[in-house]
Amino acid sequence: QEQNAKAVVLRKPLWEDKFPVHAASQEGRLDLLCALLPGRRGRTLPLRGPDALVNRQDEDTWTASHYACYYGHAHVLKELLAQGADPAAVNLNGCGLLQFAAGQGHLHCALLLLDAGADALHEDEDRNTPASLARHLRPPGWQVLEILCLLCRSFSPIVEYSPLVVKGFRVRSRQVLKIQPEWPETVQRAWQ
């Protein structure tokens, strides 16, 4: 009789079970994210503010948007921002979404965040800005990200972006800027 009895195994809940929106953002699963988000399929959780599911922090104090920025899932980040994610969200170290995107070299995520109002001059507890992280970590396209973060107060991005070429900027105010020889040629031409 004891051999036929089924053993009940209790397991500790996995991170994916406790934070399904974070897991969907990490994996770039827009379909799963949309099924989980409030306002979808009759869910009544808050859409905006710190209590919103998209602004919830996990044990590492990362929001779902942090995962989307770190892994470069711009399509997921766009949906999170549309659902009320805070573009100024920071983790325990004060590192913001734009710092995650710039530090990993994800230009599309950085552009979405700048359009949403993220502060390009935000400093974490180590006094790193998005531009300084891009320069220090040197991910692919770091020069473009550094320039973008440094100039975002002078330029307003237009809706259409190209992943390889920085173009489509409207000048808001003219500032004196010295072109650096290490900047890509396309950025030098766009500024002149």
PyMOL commands that set and color helices and strands:
alter all, ss='L'
color gray80, all
select helices_A, chain A and resi 15-18+20-27+30-36+53-55+64-71+74-82+97-104+107-115+130-137+142-151+185-191
alter helices_A, ss='H'
color red, helices_A
select strands_A, chain A and resi 155-157+169-171
alter strands_A, ss='S'
color yellow, strands_A
deselect
rebuild
show_as cartoon
